[in-house]
Amino acid sequence: MRILLVHKYYYRRGGDCVYVLNLEEGLKKMGHEVAIFSMSHPSNFETQWSSYFPSEVDFSKKQNIFTALRRPFGTREVASKFSAMIDEFRPDVVHFNNIHSQLSPIVVEIAKRKGIRVVWTIHDYKLLCPRYDCLKSGVEPCELCFDDKSFVLKGKCMKNSLIASILAYGEAKKWSRERLEKSTDVFVAPSEFMRSKLIKGGFSPNKVVTLLNSINTDLCKNVSFEKSDYYCFIGRLSHEKGINTLLEAASKLPYKLILIGTGPLYSDLKKHESENIEFVGFKNWEEIKAIVSKARFSVVPSEWYETFGLVNAESMCLGTPVLGANVGGIPELIIDGDNGMIFESRNVDDLKNKIELMWNADFNYQKISNDALIKFDSDSYCNEILKIYQGDRI
């Protein structure tokens, strides 16, 4: 097949980007022709298709601000370059990922008008929530915009700014559910939780299929299952990740916690560093692999609707059980007592108690790894996504 993958970034920026890069590699390995359409960016990987990429926009910079503000609504540059690329590559299917703001859903409508099958993997809640994450004031879970997008204005949900919220509202109204659903053959949800929210937000159940994400399992092989006396957290140090809840629980326990990652709270949280709480900052994959594979368990204390949770899959593939919050798609990956445990999100006492249970529990680490390597295998994922491309699954 000739497959066009569309994502607003073409470098390792976050979990959604890693998904696209792994999918590209997996499909090419199976002999398919794969092209990429993305936004120009100095960190992009090299590709023969980069001449079709529209110019970079950065909403954090003031230069070219008017160009940046027009981009979410669909610009002539994006439309013309995407249309030209389709005419050149002639794909059998276009697989969209995160495209809002930097590219805009205008590309979805163009693909559909050209008679190409459209598949769209959902990595966040932008189709339901103008601020992407279903968090009110960036803290509390909220679904008000599922029915009425004007709540983004009433709550000034975007950066606590009325202007930013007006722009987000305008974008949501232009790219309405009805409009996007009309141009999309299949929406792929990475968890049953995400699928249920899309359906709750009005999307047709007949157009939404669940398919758990995969990872590059080759990177998780050849590890020792000998554990050291610590547990770990891997991820962005920000409020929605539940990091404050974790630190409050950890401070009451004698067990060592290692935190991998950076984020907006890094400087403030470093003040909590102690004999049993260590912040190690950013680490590359090999360093992460070494730390996580030797941890007794990892903790995923999220307080927002995690769509999947890449760190869950990576941890399990490394033979490390997961203590996860009962929120979003996290519980779907955890078999209590087998590859981890579940605790009540935002509940410090329950988290503390479960950390103690995890610390003293006996797990079959090799079995956890073996099961996960099968469950999150990229070849198996590619076979399933090909069925979706070909219309065998919806």
LOKEDO-66798 format. One record per residue (C-alpha): x, y negated, z negated; residue number from 0; residue in one letter. Coordinates in Angstrom, 2 decimals, padded with zeros to 5 digits, always signed. Example, Ala and Ser with C-alpha at 12.3 -4.5 7.8 and 13.67 -1.06 7.14 Angstrom:
2
+012.30 +004.50 -007.80 0 A
+013.67 +001.06 -007.14 1 S
***
This chain:
394
+000.00 +000.00 +000.00 0 M
+000.94 -003.64 +000.40 1 R
+000.40 -005.27 -003.00 2 I
+000.68 -008.96 -003.85 3 L
+001.23 -009.67 -007.56 4 L
+000.32 -013.20 -008.67 5 V
+001.49 -014.70 -011.95 6 H
+002.42 -018.25 -012.88 7 K
+005.92 -017.30 -014.07 8 Y
+008.45 -014.93 -012.50 9 Y
+010.90 -014.48 -015.35 10 Y
+010.88 -012.90 -018.81 11 R
+008.95 -015.56 -020.67 12 R
+006.45 -013.50 -022.65 13 G
+004.61 -010.19 -022.79 14 G
+002.43 -011.04 -019.78 15 D
+005.55 -011.72 -017.69 16 C
+007.18 -008.48 -018.81 17 V
+004.01 -006.65 -017.76 18 Y
+004.19 -008.09 -014.23 19 V
+007.90 -007.38 -013.85 20 L
+007.49 -003.80 -015.06 21 N
+004.53 -003.28 -012.74 22 L
+006.48 -004.65 -009.78 23 E
+009.36 -002.26 -010.51 24 E
+007.06 +000.72 -011.02 25 G
+005.09 +000.18 -007.82 26 L
+008.24 -000.30 -005.75 27 K
+009.70 +002.88 -007.23 28 K
+006.63 +004.72 -005.95 29 M
+007.28 +003.44 -002.44 30 G
+004.77 +000.60 -002.21 31 H
+005.52 -002.78 -000.66 32 E
+005.23 -005.43 -003.36 33 V
+005.46 -009.21 -003.04 34 A
+005.28 -011.92 -005.70 35 I
+003.50 -015.28 -005.69 36 F
+004.40 -017.61 -008.55 37 S
+005.28 -021.18 -009.48 38 M
+008.76 -022.51 -008.77 39 S
+010.91 -022.48 -011.89 40 H
+014.68 -022.59 -012.46 41 P
+014.54 -019.37 -014.50 42 S
+012.74 -017.34 -011.81 43 N
+014.29 -014.17 -010.49 44 F
+015.35 -014.24 -006.88 45 E
+012.81 -013.13 -004.31 46 T
+012.43 -013.49 -000.55 47 Q
+009.02 -015.06 -001.16 48 W
+010.17 -018.04 -003.25 49 S
+009.78 -020.47 -000.32 50 S
+006.02 -020.01 -000.70 51 Y
+006.02 -020.88 -004.41 52 F
+004.37 -024.24 -005.24 53 P
+006.40 -026.84 -007.13 54 S
+006.87 -026.57 -010.87 55 E
+004.55 -028.40 -013.22 56 V
+005.34 -028.84 -016.90 57 D
+002.58 -030.24 -019.09 58 F
+005.09 -031.07 -021.82 59 S
+006.90 -033.57 -019.59 60 K
+005.70 -037.02 -018.64 61 K
+007.22 -037.09 -015.16 62 Q
+004.72 -036.23 -012.39 63 N
+001.98 -036.19 -015.01 64 I
-000.77 -036.92 -012.48 65 F
+000.33 -034.00 -010.30 66 T
+000.37 -031.77 -013.36 67 A
-003.13 -032.84 -014.40 68 L
-004.54 -032.07 -010.95 69 R
-002.99 -028.60 -010.76 70 R
-005.52 -026.78 -013.05 71 P
-008.36 -027.80 -010.73 72 F
-006.71 -026.46 -007.56 73 G
-004.36 -028.48 -005.36 74 T
-003.71 -028.55 -001.62 75 R
-000.10 -027.48 -002.15 76 E
-001.04 -024.29 -004.01 77 V
-003.84 -023.47 -001.59 78 A
-001.78 -023.96 +001.56 79 S
+001.27 -022.07 +000.31 80 K
-000.76 -019.17 -001.04 81 F
-002.79 -018.95 +002.17 82 S
+000.39 -018.97 +004.25 83 A
+001.93 -016.23 +002.12 84 M
-001.12 -014.01 +002.50 85 I
-001.03 -014.49 +006.27 86 D
+002.66 -013.54 +006.29 87 E
+002.56 -010.57 +003.87 88 F
-000.96 -009.30 +004.73 89 R
-001.64 -007.46 +001.44 90 P
-004.16 -004.67 +000.96 91 D
-004.84 -005.92 -002.54 92 V
-004.01 -009.04 -004.56 93 V
-003.44 -008.41 -008.26 94 H
-003.82 -011.58 -010.32 95 F
-002.54 -012.06 -013.85 96 N
-002.19 -015.36 -015.76 97 N
-002.84 -018.08 -013.19 98 I
-004.77 -020.86 -014.94 99 H
-003.30 -024.36 -015.20 100 S
+000.01 -023.81 -013.36 101 Q
-001.58 -022.15 -010.29 102 L
-005.37 -022.25 -010.86 103 S
-008.07 -019.78 -009.75 104 P
-008.23 -021.41 -006.33 105 I
-005.92 -018.57 -005.26 106 V
-008.55 -016.00 -006.25 107 V
-011.15 -017.61 -004.01 108 E
-008.70 -017.79 -001.10 109 I
-007.89 -014.08 -001.38 110 A
-011.57 -013.16 -001.47 111 K
-012.39 -015.39 +001.52 112 R
-009.71 -013.56 +003.49 113 K
-011.46 -010.26 +002.76 114 G
-008.78 -008.83 +000.46 115 I
-009.57 -006.71 -002.58 116 R
-009.08 -008.75 -005.76 117 V
-007.96 -007.21 -009.07 118 V
-007.36 -009.40 -012.12 119 W
-005.63 -008.22 -015.30 120 T
-006.66 -010.27 -018.33 121 I
-003.85 -011.16 -020.76 122 H
-005.62 -013.78 -022.90 123 D
-009.07 -015.31 -023.45 124 Y
-008.93 -018.21 -020.97 125 K
-011.97 -016.92 -019.07 126 L
-013.96 -017.18 -022.31 127 L
-012.20 -019.87 -024.35 128 C
-010.81 -023.13 -022.89 129 P
-007.85 -023.01 -025.30 130 R
-006.95 -019.38 -024.47 131 Y
-006.92 -017.82 -027.95 132 D
-010.40 -017.96 -029.52 133 C
-009.05 -019.87 -032.53 134 L
-010.90 -022.79 -034.07 135 K
-008.42 -025.52 -035.00 136 S
-005.72 -022.98 -034.18 137 G
-006.56 -021.01 -037.32 138 V
-009.99 -019.35 -037.57 139 E
-011.39 -016.88 -034.97 140 P
-014.11 -018.56 -032.94 141 C
-016.45 -017.47 -030.12 142 E
-018.61 -020.58 -029.77 143 L
-017.39 -021.30 -026.24 144 C
-018.52 -017.90 -025.01 145 F
-021.98 -019.45 -024.58 146 D
-021.27 -023.17 -024.42 147 D
-017.92 -024.57 -023.27 148 K
-018.80 -028.01 -024.67 149 S
-017.73 -026.82 -028.13 150 F
-014.15 -027.45 -027.02 151 V
-015.09 -031.15 -026.97 152 L
-016.94 -031.16 -030.27 153 K
-014.02 -029.54 -032.07 154 G
-011.26 -031.28 -030.08 155 K
-009.85 -027.78 -029.83 156 C
-007.03 -028.58 -027.42 157 M
-004.15 -029.97 -029.47 158 K
-006.70 -031.83 -031.63 159 N
-006.93 -034.29 -028.73 160 S
-010.15 -035.50 -027.14 161 L
-008.41 -036.20 -023.82 162 I
-006.79 -032.76 -023.69 163 A
-010.10 -031.18 -024.67 164 S
-011.95 -033.08 -021.91 165 I
-009.48 -031.73 -019.37 166 L
-009.86 -028.18 -020.71 167 A
-013.64 -028.53 -020.59 168 Y
-013.52 -029.81 -017.01 169 G
-011.31 -026.89 -016.00 170 E
-013.65 -024.37 -017.67 171 A
-016.71 -025.88 -015.98 172 K
-015.10 -025.85 -012.55 173 K
-013.84 -022.28 -012.83 174 W
-017.02 -020.90 -014.38 175 S
-017.67 -017.25 -015.12 176 R
-020.14 -017.05 -012.24 177 E
-017.63 -018.50 -009.78 178 R
-014.74 -016.28 -010.85 179 L
-016.82 -013.12 -011.06 180 E
-018.09 -013.71 -007.53 181 K
-014.52 -013.72 -006.18 182 S
-013.18 -010.78 -008.23 183 T
-013.73 -007.09 -007.53 184 D
-012.34 -005.76 -010.82 185 V
-011.21 -007.28 -014.11 186 F
-008.72 -005.08 -015.96 187 V
-008.85 -005.33 -019.76 188 A
-005.86 -004.00 -021.76 189 P
-008.11 -002.88 -024.63 190 S
-011.71 -001.93 -025.32 191 E
-011.83 -004.93 -027.64 192 F
-011.01 -007.29 -024.77 193 M
-013.53 -005.58 -022.52 194 R
-016.24 -005.98 -025.17 195 S
-015.50 -009.71 -025.47 196 K
-015.65 -010.23 -021.70 197 L
-019.01 -008.49 -021.61 198 I
-020.21 -010.52 -024.60 199 K
-019.16 -013.63 -022.66 200 G
-021.43 -012.66 -019.78 201 G
-019.18 -010.67 -017.45 202 F
-020.80 -007.65 -015.81 203 S
-019.84 -004.32 -017.44 204 P
-019.66 -002.90 -013.92 205 N
-016.75 -005.21 -013.10 206 K
-014.60 -004.71 -016.20 207 V
-012.44 -001.61 -016.69 208 V
-010.16 -000.82 -019.63 209 T
-006.59 +000.25 -018.97 210 L
-004.00 +000.13 -021.75 211 L
-000.83 -001.70 -020.75 212 N
+002.38 +000.21 -020.21 213 S
+005.99 -000.64 -020.98 214 I
+009.34 +000.33 -019.53 215 N
+009.65 +003.47 -021.62 216 T
+013.13 +004.20 -020.24 217 D
+014.41 +001.35 -022.43 218 L
+013.05 +003.08 -025.53 219 C
+014.70 +006.45 -025.12 220 K
+017.84 +007.92 -026.69 221 N
+017.34 +006.63 -030.22 222 V
+018.12 +008.19 -033.57 223 S
+015.19 +008.84 -035.88 224 F
+017.22 +008.19 -039.02 225 E
+015.61 +005.37 -040.99 226 K
+017.16 +002.69 -043.19 227 S
+015.69 +000.97 -046.23 228 D
+013.83 -001.92 -044.61 229 Y
+010.70 -002.66 -042.62 230 Y
+010.40 -005.29 -039.91 231 C
+008.37 -007.87 -038.04 232 F
+008.99 -008.70 -034.37 233 I
+007.36 -011.67 -032.70 234 G
+006.62 -015.35 -032.55 235 R
+006.78 -017.14 -035.89 236 L
+003.47 -018.97 -035.70 237 S
+000.24 -019.17 -037.70 238 H
-001.87 -016.88 -035.50 239 E
+000.65 -014.07 -035.92 240 K
-000.17 -013.88 -039.63 241 G
+003.38 -014.60 -040.68 242 I
+002.40 -016.57 -043.80 243 N
+000.19 -013.72 -044.99 244 T
+003.05 -011.29 -044.47 245 L
+005.55 -013.40 -046.38 246 L
+003.16 -013.83 -049.30 247 E
+002.69 -010.07 -049.55 248 A
+006.39 -009.31 -049.00 249 A
+007.47 -011.72 -051.75 250 S
+005.61 -009.57 -054.28 251 K
+007.44 -006.38 -053.32 252 L
+010.98 -005.03 -053.87 253 P
+011.34 -003.75 -050.28 254 Y
+013.50 -005.49 -047.69 255 K
+011.77 -007.18 -044.74 256 L
+013.67 -008.20 -041.59 257 I
+011.95 -010.73 -039.32 258 L
+012.99 -010.88 -035.66 259 I
+012.00 -013.88 -033.58 260 G
+011.66 -017.63 -033.50 261 T
+008.79 -020.07 -033.15 262 G
+007.30 -023.32 -034.42 263 P
+007.40 -022.19 -038.07 264 L
+010.95 -020.89 -038.02 265 Y
+012.61 -023.80 -039.88 266 S
+009.94 -023.96 -042.59 267 D
+009.81 -020.22 -043.08 268 L
+013.57 -019.89 -043.43 269 K
+013.14 -021.58 -046.81 270 K
+011.48 -018.36 -048.00 271 H
+014.57 -016.30 -047.22 272 E
+015.71 -014.21 -050.18 273 S
+017.48 -011.00 -051.04 274 E
+014.51 -009.01 -049.70 275 N
+013.40 -011.33 -046.85 276 I
+015.81 -011.90 -043.98 277 E
+015.26 -013.98 -040.83 278 F
+017.55 -012.90 -037.99 279 V
+016.16 -015.18 -035.25 280 G
+016.16 -014.38 -031.55 281 F
+017.60 -011.02 -030.51 282 K
+018.08 -009.39 -027.12 283 N
+016.46 -006.04 -026.38 284 W
+019.40 -003.87 -027.40 285 E
+019.59 -005.67 -030.75 286 E
+015.82 -005.36 -031.24 287 I
+016.00 -001.68 -030.33 288 K
+018.70 -001.06 -032.94 289 A
+016.79 -002.84 -035.72 290 I
+013.30 -001.52 -034.96 291 V
+014.34 +002.09 -034.37 292 S
+015.96 +002.23 -037.83 293 K
+013.10 +000.49 -039.66 294 A
+010.80 +002.57 -041.81 295 R
+007.90 +000.81 -040.11 296 F
+006.99 -002.43 -038.38 297 S
+004.23 -004.83 -039.40 298 V
+001.84 -006.55 -037.00 299 V
-000.13 -008.93 -039.27 300 P
-001.94 -010.88 -036.53 301 S
-004.84 -013.18 -037.34 302 E
-006.05 -013.76 -033.79 303 W
-007.64 -011.45 -031.23 304 Y
-004.54 -009.64 -029.97 305 E
-005.41 -008.35 -026.51 306 T
-002.99 -005.41 -026.71 307 F
+000.19 -005.99 -028.67 308 G
+003.37 -005.17 -026.79 309 L
+005.36 -004.77 -030.03 310 V
+003.01 -001.98 -031.14 311 N
+003.84 +000.08 -028.08 312 A
+007.57 -000.66 -028.24 313 E
+007.77 +000.19 -031.93 314 S
+005.97 +003.51 -031.51 315 M
+008.07 +004.46 -028.49 316 C
+011.13 +003.93 -030.69 317 L
+009.66 +006.34 -033.26 318 G
+008.71 +003.61 -035.75 319 T
+005.17 +003.64 -037.18 320 P
+003.10 +000.47 -037.22 321 V
+001.17 -001.21 -040.02 322 L
-001.33 -003.29 -038.05 323 G
-004.09 -005.76 -038.82 324 A
-007.62 -004.64 -037.98 325 N
-008.08 -007.34 -035.36 326 V
-008.26 -007.43 -031.57 327 G
-006.90 -004.41 -029.73 328 G
-004.43 -003.42 -032.47 329 I
-006.56 -000.70 -034.15 330 P
-007.01 +001.07 -030.81 331 E
-003.31 +001.96 -030.77 332 L
-003.03 +003.22 -034.35 333 I
-004.07 +006.64 -035.65 334 I
-004.20 +006.16 -039.40 335 D
-001.65 +008.31 -041.18 336 G
-000.23 +009.65 -037.91 337 D
+001.56 +006.73 -036.24 338 N
+000.77 +004.02 -038.77 339 G
-001.93 +002.43 -040.90 340 M
-004.47 -000.40 -040.69 341 I
-005.01 -003.26 -043.14 342 F
-007.57 -006.04 -043.35 343 E
-006.34 -009.08 -041.45 344 S
-005.65 -012.14 -043.66 345 R
-005.96 -010.03 -046.84 346 N
-002.69 -010.40 -048.79 347 V
-003.58 -007.81 -051.41 348 D
-004.58 -005.18 -048.88 349 D
-001.41 -005.84 -046.88 350 L
+000.72 -005.54 -050.01 351 K
-000.92 -002.24 -050.94 352 N
-000.54 -000.84 -047.44 353 K
+003.13 -001.83 -047.29 354 I
+003.66 +000.22 -050.45 355 E
+001.80 +003.17 -048.93 356 L
+003.77 +002.94 -045.69 357 M
+007.06 +002.73 -047.57 358 W
+006.33 +005.96 -049.45 359 N
+004.58 +007.86 -046.66 360 A
+006.07 +010.70 -044.65 361 D
+005.87 +010.26 -040.88 362 F
+007.01 +012.50 -038.07 363 N
+009.09 +009.86 -036.29 364 Y
+010.02 +012.03 -033.32 365 Q
+006.37 +012.93 -032.72 366 K
+005.40 +009.26 -032.87 367 I
+008.00 +008.55 -030.20 368 S
+007.07 +011.50 -027.99 369 N
+003.35 +010.67 -028.08 370 D
+003.95 +006.99 -027.36 371 A
+006.36 +007.64 -024.49 372 L
+003.58 +009.60 -022.80 373 I
+000.80 +007.14 -023.69 374 K
+002.62 +004.02 -022.48 375 F
+004.48 +005.57 -019.54 376 D
+004.76 +003.14 -016.63 377 S
+004.44 +005.84 -013.93 378 D
+001.11 +006.97 -015.40 379 S
-000.02 +003.36 -015.57 380 Y
+000.89 +002.77 -011.93 381 C
-001.12 +005.84 -010.90 382 N
-004.16 +004.47 -012.73 383 E
-003.81 +000.93 -011.38 384 I
-003.54 +002.37 -007.86 385 L
-006.92 +004.04 -008.38 386 K
-008.30 +000.61 -009.23 387 I
-006.65 -000.92 -006.16 388 Y
-008.21 +001.76 -003.97 389 Q
-011.67 +001.42 -005.54 390 G
-011.65 +004.84 -007.19 391 D
-012.19 +003.22 -010.60 392 R
-014.96 +000.65 -009.94 393 I
***
